[in-house]
Amino acid sequence: CKIVDVVAIDKDGEITEESLLDVIDDALEKWPWVRVWNLSLGLVGQVCQDHEFSELAAALDERSKRHGVLFVIAAGNYTTPP
């Protein structure tokens, strides 16, 4: 297997969802043969209600269908232990 490492977050460790989606779109075009994309996101705060999907999730679903890829987002990342 080959690994493609895409740096999306600047030195400050911050990125807007819109900018992240732009980086993802560029990566999907540049490496169309990659089928599994891992997103290690350490989001702060609640991004959506428990009974809803976030706008980011909906955008990733749309890209997944359009490009035939799978996005893997780590669950359980936290800054303070529960």
All heavy atoms as an XYZ file, in Angstrom:
641
protein
N       0.847     -1.164      0.000
C       0.000      0.000      0.000
C       0.896      1.233      0.000
O       2.022      1.194      0.463
C      -0.946     -0.076      1.177
S      -0.636      0.945      2.579
N       0.382      2.306     -0.525
C       1.086      3.586     -0.506
C       0.284      4.554      0.354
O      -0.934      4.486      0.422
C       1.207      4.152     -1.915
C       2.127      3.349     -2.799
C       2.265      4.008     -4.152
C       3.207      3.221     -5.016
N       3.387      3.823     -6.329
N       0.979      5.450      0.997
C       0.332      6.448      1.850
C       0.550      7.824      1.246
O       1.660      8.174      0.858
C       0.902      6.390      3.278
C       0.554      5.053      3.915
C       0.371      7.554      4.109
C       1.151      4.846      5.281
N      -0.530      8.586      1.169
C      -0.468      9.974      0.728
C      -0.747     10.824      1.960
O      -1.766     10.648      2.624
C      -1.516     10.262     -0.366
C      -1.530     11.734     -0.719
C      -1.251      9.411     -1.600
N       0.169     11.712      2.292
C       0.014     12.582      3.458
C      -0.288     13.988      2.965
O       0.530     14.605      2.288
C       1.293     12.558      4.298
C       1.166     13.374      5.570
O       0.031     13.662      5.994
O       2.214     13.711      6.144
N      -1.468     14.484      3.289
C      -1.879     15.825      2.873
C      -1.918     16.712      4.112
O      -2.652     16.437      5.053
C      -3.273     15.791      2.206
C      -3.714     17.194      1.823
C      -3.266     14.861      0.999
N      -1.127     17.749      4.107
C      -1.120     18.692      5.223
C      -2.194     19.739      4.943
O      -2.134     20.448      3.949
C       0.258     19.358      5.389
C       0.220     20.371      6.514
C       1.322     18.300      5.634
N      -3.180     19.804      5.839
C      -4.300     20.714      5.620
C      -4.346     21.845      6.632
O      -4.888     22.898      6.359
C      -5.618     19.929      5.675
N      -3.783     21.607      7.791
C      -3.906     22.580      8.878
C      -2.606     23.366      9.014
O      -1.522     22.796      8.981
C      -4.256     21.849     10.191
C      -5.593     21.114     10.001
C      -4.329     22.822     11.351
C      -5.986     20.239     11.165
N      -2.732     24.679      9.169
C      -1.543     25.530      9.258
C      -0.830     25.362     10.598
O      -1.252     24.588     11.451
C      -1.901     26.992      9.001
C      -2.845     27.572     10.048
O      -2.972     26.997     11.139
O      -3.453     28.618      9.765
N       0.243     26.114     10.785
C       1.053     26.003     12.004
C       0.277     26.326     13.270
O       0.617     25.864     14.339
C       2.287     26.907     11.908
C       3.320     26.436     10.918
C       4.570     27.282     11.029
C       4.659     28.194      9.843
N       5.851     29.037      9.856
N      -0.765     27.122     13.138
C      -1.582     27.480     14.302
C      -2.506     26.334     14.722
O      -3.112     26.387     15.788
C      -2.436     28.715     14.007
C      -1.594     29.946     13.754
O      -0.479     30.015     14.316
O      -2.041     30.826     13.001
N      -2.624     25.322     13.872
C      -3.494     24.189     14.180
C      -4.960     24.476     13.943
O      -5.823     23.814     14.489
N      -5.242     25.454     13.095
C      -6.628     25.836     12.850
C      -6.918     25.867     11.357
O      -6.047     26.160     10.545
C      -6.925     27.208     13.447
C      -6.817     27.231     14.957
C      -7.143     28.596     15.532
O      -7.605     29.477     14.781
O      -6.924     28.778     16.735
N      -8.179     25.541     11.016
C      -8.642     25.637      9.645
C     -10.165     25.739      9.679
O     -10.801     25.144     10.552
C      -8.183     24.425      8.795
C      -8.451     24.642      7.300
C      -8.818     23.135      9.292
C      -7.796     23.622      6.396
N     -10.721     26.500      8.778
C     -12.181     26.565      8.695
C     -12.679     25.332      7.949
O     -11.929     24.698      7.205
C     -12.642     27.820      7.945
O     -12.198     27.737      6.584
C     -12.111     29.096      8.600
N     -13.945     24.998      8.151
C     -14.514     23.851      7.443
C     -14.469     24.087      5.934
O     -14.189     23.169      5.167
C     -15.946     23.575      7.904
C     -16.003     22.951      9.269
C     -17.414     22.563      9.692
O     -18.352     22.670      8.870
O     -17.570     22.146     10.844
N     -14.734     25.318      5.509
C     -14.699     25.645      4.084
C     -13.297     25.430      3.506
O     -13.143     24.838      2.434
C     -15.152     27.089      3.868
C     -15.199     27.488      2.403
C     -15.676     28.920      2.203
O     -16.349     29.468      3.087
O     -15.345     29.476      1.138
N     -12.280     25.884      4.215
C     -10.903     25.697      3.745
C     -10.517     24.223      3.760
O      -9.833     23.748      2.859
C      -9.929     26.496      4.612
O     -10.140     27.872      4.454
N     -10.966     23.480      4.782
C     -10.691     22.048      4.840
C     -11.310     21.336      3.648
O     -10.671     20.497      3.012
C     -11.227     21.453      6.145
C     -11.090     19.938      6.286
C      -9.636     19.504      6.234
C     -11.756     19.463      7.571
N     -12.542     21.696      3.295
C     -13.195     21.081      2.138
C     -12.461     21.435      0.845
O     -12.357     20.597     -0.061
C     -14.666     21.487      2.074
C     -15.544     20.882      3.166
C     -16.935     21.522      3.154
C     -15.626     19.367      3.029
N     -11.919     22.648      0.756
C     -11.117     23.027     -0.422
C      -9.869     22.150     -0.533
O      -9.522     21.682     -1.621
C     -10.703     24.500     -0.358
C     -11.856     25.454     -0.598
O     -12.891     25.031     -1.162
O     -11.722     26.640     -0.214
N      -9.199     21.915      0.602
C      -8.012     21.059      0.615
C      -8.386     19.631      0.214
O      -7.696     18.989     -0.576
C      -7.335     21.070      2.001
C      -6.244     20.024      2.095
C      -6.766     22.452      2.300
N      -9.502     19.140      0.743
C      -9.965     17.795      0.407
C     -10.291     17.698     -1.080
O      -9.905     16.726     -1.745
C     -11.174     17.409      1.278
C     -10.715     17.200      2.726
C     -11.875     16.168      0.735
C     -11.854     17.045      3.727
N     -10.979     18.701     -1.622
C     -11.293     18.701     -3.059
C     -10.027     18.658     -3.903
O      -9.943     17.909     -4.883
C     -12.129     19.932     -3.427
C     -13.554     19.851     -2.904
O     -14.035     18.735     -2.620
O     -14.182     20.925     -2.781
N      -9.024     19.457     -3.529
C      -7.753     19.454     -4.259
C      -7.080     18.084     -4.183
O      -6.569     17.578     -5.185
C      -6.804     20.521     -3.702
C      -7.254     21.940     -4.017
O      -8.109     22.122     -4.907
O      -6.749     22.875     -3.351
N      -7.100     17.474     -2.999
C      -6.472     16.163     -2.816
C      -7.195     15.091     -3.625
O      -6.558     14.215     -4.227
C      -6.448     15.797     -1.334
N      -8.522     15.141     -3.647
C      -9.285     14.161     -4.411
C      -8.985     14.255     -5.904
O      -8.962     13.239     -6.601
C     -10.784     14.344     -4.153
C     -11.271     13.962     -2.758
C     -12.704     14.443     -2.548
C     -11.157     12.471     -2.531
N      -8.753     15.456     -6.390
C      -8.405     15.645     -7.800
C      -6.958     15.217     -8.080
O      -6.664     14.628     -9.111
C      -8.614     17.108     -8.206
C     -10.057     17.543     -8.190
C     -10.927     16.785     -9.180
O     -10.460     16.444    -10.282
O     -12.097     16.512     -8.826
N      -6.057     15.532     -7.153
C      -4.636     15.243     -7.359
C      -4.318     13.756     -7.243
O      -3.454     13.245     -7.950
C      -3.801     16.033     -6.343
C      -2.318     15.974     -6.603
C      -1.562     16.940     -5.715
C      -0.089     16.938     -6.049
N       0.662     17.892     -5.240
N      -5.010     13.042     -6.341
C      -4.761     11.615     -6.120
C      -6.059     10.825     -6.280
O      -6.590     10.276     -5.310
C      -4.168     11.395     -4.733
C      -2.825     12.012     -4.558
C      -1.648     11.575     -5.093
C      -2.499     13.184     -3.809
N      -0.624     12.417     -4.725
C      -1.115     13.407     -3.928
C      -3.246     14.065     -3.034
C      -0.472     14.465     -3.320
C      -2.611     15.123     -2.435
C      -1.235     15.323     -2.576
N      -6.590     10.716     -7.500
C      -7.889     10.057     -7.708
C      -7.873      8.561     -7.430
O      -8.932      7.952     -7.274
C      -8.194     10.345     -9.183
C      -6.861     10.568     -9.818
C      -6.002     11.203     -8.745
N      -6.708      7.936     -7.354
C      -6.624      6.495     -7.103
C      -6.711      6.154     -5.618
O      -6.887      5.000     -5.251
C      -5.337      5.918     -7.697
C      -4.099      6.560     -7.130
C      -3.432      6.198     -6.003
C      -3.401      7.680     -7.647
N      -2.362      7.022     -5.777
C      -2.315      7.960     -6.789
C      -3.574      8.504     -8.760
C      -1.431      8.996     -6.995
C      -2.692      9.542     -8.959
C      -1.630      9.780     -8.090
N      -6.609      7.151     -4.746
C      -6.732      6.902     -3.306
C      -8.211      6.699     -2.991
O      -9.048      7.527     -3.335
C      -6.156      8.072     -2.485
C      -6.411      7.869     -1.004
C      -4.669      8.227     -2.768
N      -8.535      5.586     -2.337
C      -9.925      5.244     -2.062
C     -10.313      5.413     -0.591
O     -11.486      5.491     -0.270
C     -10.216      3.809     -2.503
C     -10.131      3.630     -3.991
C     -11.318      4.338     -4.635
N     -11.171      4.383     -6.081
C     -11.247      5.492     -6.801
N     -11.450      6.636     -6.217
N     -11.129      5.474     -8.089
N      -9.342      5.442      0.311
C      -9.633      5.600      1.735
C      -8.857      6.811      2.248
O      -7.641      6.881      2.109
C      -9.250      4.340      2.546
C      -9.537      4.550      4.025
C      -9.991      3.114      2.023
N      -9.582      7.744      2.843
C      -8.992      8.970      3.368
C      -9.257      9.043      4.865
O     -10.408      9.012      5.300
C      -9.597     10.197      2.681
C      -9.202     10.313      1.248
C      -9.870      9.797      0.167
C      -8.053     10.958      0.722
N      -9.198     10.090     -0.995
C      -8.076     10.811     -0.687
C      -6.995     11.662      1.300
C      -7.085     11.337     -1.508
C      -6.015     12.183      0.470
C      -6.072     12.022     -0.910
N      -8.200      9.115      5.652
C      -8.310      9.258      7.098
C      -8.271     10.741      7.455
O      -7.383     11.465      7.021
C      -7.158      8.529      7.796
C      -7.197      8.738      9.283
O      -8.136      8.335      9.938
N      -6.176      9.391      9.810
N      -9.236     11.174      8.232
C      -9.259     12.551      8.703
C      -9.123     12.529     10.220
O     -10.041     12.112     10.925
C     -10.575     13.245      8.326
C     -10.909     13.320      6.838
C     -12.271     13.952      6.633
C      -9.849     14.112      6.103
N      -7.991     12.951     10.711
C      -7.788     13.033     12.161
C      -8.135     14.447     12.584
O      -7.309     15.354     12.524
C      -6.330     12.696     12.509
O      -6.050     11.364     12.162
N      -9.383     14.622     12.975
C      -9.887     15.946     13.315
C     -10.117     16.044     14.811
O     -10.794     15.212     15.390
C     -11.213     16.219     12.597
C     -11.194     16.084     11.071
C     -12.600     16.271     10.518
C     -10.243     17.100     10.467
N      -9.547     17.031     15.410
C      -9.775     17.292     16.825
C     -10.678     18.500     16.956
O     -10.209     19.594     17.237
N     -11.966     18.323     16.711
C     -12.903     19.441     16.736
C     -13.204     19.842     18.179
O     -13.317     19.002     19.060
C     -14.193     19.062     16.016
C     -14.018     18.651     14.548
C     -15.357     18.212     13.964
C     -13.445     19.798     13.738
N     -13.352     21.118     18.386
C     -13.637     21.648     19.719
C     -15.118     21.997     19.789
O     -15.652     22.627     18.887
C     -12.788     22.906     20.005
C     -13.142     23.504     21.340
C     -11.307     22.558     19.922
N     -15.769     21.569     20.863
C     -17.182     21.892     21.052
C     -18.090     20.933     20.312
O     -17.647     20.049     19.580
N     -19.376     21.129     20.492
C     -20.369     20.293     19.836
C     -20.603     20.830     18.436
O     -20.942     21.988     18.251
C     -21.671     20.304     20.637
C     -22.686     19.325     20.132
C     -23.906     19.247     21.046
O     -23.972     19.903     22.076
N     -24.870     18.456     20.666
N     -20.411     19.972     17.424
C     -20.531     20.431     16.040
C     -21.943     20.318     15.501
O     -22.286     20.939     14.511
C     -19.545     19.678     15.118
C     -18.122     20.015     15.480
C     -19.783     18.183     15.175
N     -22.776     19.470     16.128
C     -24.175     19.353     15.726
C     -24.942     18.661     16.843
O     -24.356     18.149     17.790
C     -24.318     18.595     14.413
S     -23.820     16.864     14.493
N     -26.251     18.633     16.707
C     -27.102     17.949     17.672
C     -26.950     16.434     17.492
O     -26.602     15.963     16.412
C     -28.565     18.355     17.473
C     -28.822     19.845     17.659
C     -28.506     20.306     19.074
O     -28.817     19.626     20.045
N     -27.880     21.463     19.197
N     -27.220     15.674     18.547
C     -27.063     14.225     18.480
C     -27.954     13.576     17.426
O     -27.622     12.534     16.882
C     -27.359     13.592     19.845
C     -26.250     13.859     20.857
O     -25.127     14.203     20.440
O     -26.519     13.705     22.061
N     -29.093     14.163     17.111
C     -30.026     13.576     16.146
C     -29.855     14.157     14.733
O     -30.698     13.950     13.872
C     -31.472     13.774     16.635
C     -31.869     15.223     16.738
N     -31.493     16.003     17.805
C     -32.567     16.009     15.918
C     -31.967     17.229     17.629
N     -32.622     17.258     16.486
N     -28.770     14.874     14.481
C     -28.522     15.510     13.190
C     -27.142     15.150     12.676
O     -26.292     14.658     13.405
C     -28.590     17.038     13.323
C     -29.919     17.576     13.743
C     -29.884     19.086     13.941
O     -28.783     19.669     14.011
O     -30.970     19.677     14.035
N     -26.939     15.408     11.397
C     -25.615     15.330     10.792
C     -25.107     16.752     10.613
O     -25.866     17.657     10.277
C     -25.657     14.637      9.425
C     -25.943     13.173      9.511
C     -27.205     12.686      9.244
C     -24.945     12.282      9.870
C     -27.471     11.328      9.330
C     -25.196     10.930      9.963
C     -26.468     10.449      9.695
N     -23.814     16.948     10.805
C     -23.233     18.278     10.618
C     -23.142     18.597      9.128
O     -23.217     17.715      8.269
C     -21.836     18.341     11.243
O     -20.942     17.517     10.511
N     -22.987     19.871      8.833
C     -22.802     20.288      7.438
C     -21.527     19.676      6.870
O     -21.475     19.315      5.692
C     -22.765     21.806      7.331
C     -24.106     22.453      7.594
C     -24.069     23.961      7.426
O     -23.180     24.480      6.720
O     -24.944     24.619      8.005
N     -20.482     19.539      7.701
C     -19.240     18.912      7.253
C     -19.486     17.450      6.886
O     -19.011     16.977      5.855
C     -18.160     19.022      8.325
C     -16.824     18.354      7.999
C     -16.188     18.960      6.741
C     -15.869     18.460      9.182
N     -20.243     16.741      7.714
C     -20.554     15.335      7.420
C     -21.313     15.213      6.108
O     -21.017     14.331      5.287
C     -21.354     14.719      8.557
N     -22.280     16.090      5.881
C     -23.045     16.063      4.637
C     -22.141     16.343      3.432
O     -22.256     15.693      2.388
C     -24.194     17.069      4.702
N     -21.227     17.288      3.585
C     -20.299     17.616      2.492
C     -19.367     16.448      2.200
O     -19.078     16.152      1.034
C     -19.494     18.871      2.847
N     -18.893     15.766      3.247
C     -18.023     14.606      3.044
C     -18.796     13.454      2.400
O     -18.260     12.746      1.534
C     -17.399     14.168      4.365
C     -16.380     15.128      4.968
C     -15.948     14.653      6.350
C     -15.171     15.291      4.048
N     -20.047     13.246      2.798
C     -20.879     12.212      2.181
C     -21.030     12.462      0.686
O     -20.942     11.537     -0.123
C     -22.259     12.151      2.828
C     -22.272     11.431      4.157
O     -21.256     10.780      4.495
O     -23.289     11.512      4.859
N     -21.273     13.712      0.318
C     -21.440     14.064     -1.095
C     -20.157     13.777     -1.877
O     -20.189     13.208     -2.960
C     -21.826     15.551     -1.206
C     -22.166     16.007     -2.605
C     -20.934     16.451     -3.387
O     -20.022     17.022     -2.780
O     -20.893     16.207     -4.604
N     -19.012     14.125     -1.306
C     -17.732     13.870     -1.970
C     -17.444     12.371     -2.037
O     -16.891     11.879     -3.016
C     -16.620     14.617     -1.251
C     -16.635     16.104     -1.573
C     -15.935     16.944     -0.518
N     -15.885     18.347     -0.897
C     -16.900     19.191     -0.769
N     -18.060     18.794     -0.282
N     -16.777     20.454     -1.137
N     -17.824     11.659     -1.011
C     -17.630     10.210     -0.983
C     -18.377      9.551     -2.133
O     -17.828      8.692     -2.843
C     -18.120      9.659      0.358
O     -17.998      8.264      0.405
N     -19.615      9.948     -2.336
C     -20.430      9.387     -3.419
C     -19.893      9.795     -4.780
O     -19.811      8.981     -5.700
C     -21.883      9.830     -3.269
C     -22.570      9.207     -2.076
C     -23.960      9.776     -1.889
C     -24.558      9.272     -0.583
N     -25.802      9.944     -0.247
N     -19.535     11.056     -4.918
C     -19.077     11.575     -6.213
C     -17.757     10.944     -6.649
O     -17.552     10.671     -7.832
C     -18.921     13.098     -6.149
C     -18.543     13.697     -7.494
C     -18.563     15.210     -7.555
N     -18.799     15.902     -6.309
C     -18.049     16.914     -5.877
N     -17.020     17.342     -6.575
N     -18.329     17.511     -4.737
N     -16.845     10.702     -5.693
C     -15.509     10.211     -6.028
C     -15.302      8.734     -5.728
O     -14.234      8.195     -6.008
C     -14.453     11.034     -5.280
C     -14.383     12.465     -5.730
N     -13.690     12.865     -6.852
C     -14.937     13.585     -5.205
C     -13.814     14.164     -7.006
N     -14.567     14.629     -6.020
N     -16.299      8.084     -5.136
C     -16.165      6.662     -4.810
C     -15.092      6.392     -3.768
O     -14.329      5.442     -3.885
N     -15.045      7.252     -2.744
C     -14.041      7.110     -1.693
C     -14.724      6.941     -0.344
O     -15.922      7.181     -0.191
C     -13.083      8.328     -1.638
C     -12.349      8.492     -2.955
C     -13.823      9.599     -1.285
N     -13.932      6.544      0.634
C     -14.402      6.391      2.007
C     -13.599      7.322      2.894
O     -12.369      7.318      2.851
C     -14.213      4.942      2.469
C     -14.531      4.641      3.921
C     -16.018      4.795      4.183
C     -14.070      3.234      4.276
N     -14.299      8.130      3.680
C     -13.647      8.978      4.663
C     -13.752      8.295      6.022
O     -14.841      7.912      6.443
C     -14.295     10.363      4.733
C     -14.069     11.191      3.499
C     -15.064     11.339      2.557
C     -12.849     11.809      3.283
C     -14.859     12.088      1.413
C     -12.626     12.561      2.148
C     -13.634     12.702      1.211
N     -12.624      8.153      6.689
C     -12.574      7.579      8.029
C     -12.233      8.709      8.983
O     -11.197      9.353      8.834
C     -11.514      6.459      8.120
C     -11.440      5.909      9.533
C     -11.806      5.362      7.109
N     -13.125      8.951      9.930
C     -12.916     10.020     10.900
C     -12.809      9.384     12.274
O     -13.731      8.700     12.718
C     -14.054     11.057     10.858
C     -14.170     11.630      9.446
C     -13.807     12.159     11.884
C     -15.325     12.562      9.248
N     -11.680      9.607     12.914
C     -11.438      8.997     14.225
C     -12.466      9.475     15.237
O     -12.773     10.664     15.310
C     -10.027      9.337     14.707
N     -12.996      8.535     15.996
C     -13.905      8.884     17.087
C     -13.128      8.724     18.402
O     -12.307      7.843     18.528
C     -15.119      7.953     17.080
N     -13.393      9.589     19.324
C     -12.749      9.456     20.620
C     -11.589     10.395     20.836
O     -10.959     10.345     21.882
N     -11.289     11.245     19.859
C     -10.254     12.252     20.099
C     -10.803     13.270     21.092
O     -11.911     13.740     20.957
C      -9.880     12.988     18.810
C      -9.121     12.103     17.854
O      -8.642     11.041     18.240
N      -9.034     12.521     16.616
N     -10.031     13.586     22.112
C     -10.476     14.579     23.086
C      -9.252     15.277     23.671
O      -8.152     14.774     23.635
C     -11.316     13.943     24.195
C     -10.663     12.764     24.878
C      -9.696     12.939     25.876
C     -10.983     11.459     24.509
C      -9.094     11.850     26.485
C     -10.393     10.382     25.123
C      -9.444     10.574     26.113
O      -8.845      9.507     26.714
N      -9.497     16.497     24.155
C      -8.413     17.261     24.772
C      -8.387     17.056     26.282
O      -7.344     17.123     26.892
C      -8.542     18.755     24.454
O      -9.835     19.197     24.847
C      -8.350     19.012     22.972
N      -9.558     16.830     26.876
C      -9.656     16.563     28.306
C     -10.321     15.203     28.491
O     -11.385     14.980     27.911
C     -10.508     17.640     29.009
O      -9.957     18.928     28.708
C     -10.536     17.423     30.509
N      -9.712     14.292     29.235
C     -10.331     12.973     29.429
C     -11.744     13.102     30.001
O     -11.993     13.987     30.824
C      -9.409     12.279     30.438
C      -8.111     13.013     30.341
C      -8.448     14.415     29.962
N     -12.651     12.243     29.534
C     -14.051     12.333     30.015
C     -14.150     11.959     31.496
O     -13.329     11.295     32.048
C     -14.793     11.334     29.150
C     -13.755     10.533     28.439
C     -12.451     11.240     28.548
